[in-house]
Amino acid sequence: MTQAYVIRVKGHLDQSWADWFDGLTILHQDSGDSLLIGPLPDQGALHGVLNRLRDLSIPLISVNTVDVAESRPEEAADE
């Protein structure tokens, strides 16, 4: 079952990393954080993204599930 996620990390990630993070959309926040937003097919895919963040030493702030409809980047940009 596909679940959508909003993953908040410290720092602004370059858009070129989106493919490496399973195609999640990267949004920059005014706070200096980045959001990785989108659906992932299963928990294994989520752990893969989290492992990549760890391997790059990117500080993880939070991971939240959202409805797939809420995972559209234009709606999350105001968080």
Secondary structure, DSSP 8 states (H G I E B T S, - for coil): --EEEEEEEES---GGGGGGGTT-EEEE-TTSEEEEEEEESSHHHHHHHHHHHHHTT--EEEEEEE-GGGG-HHHHTT-
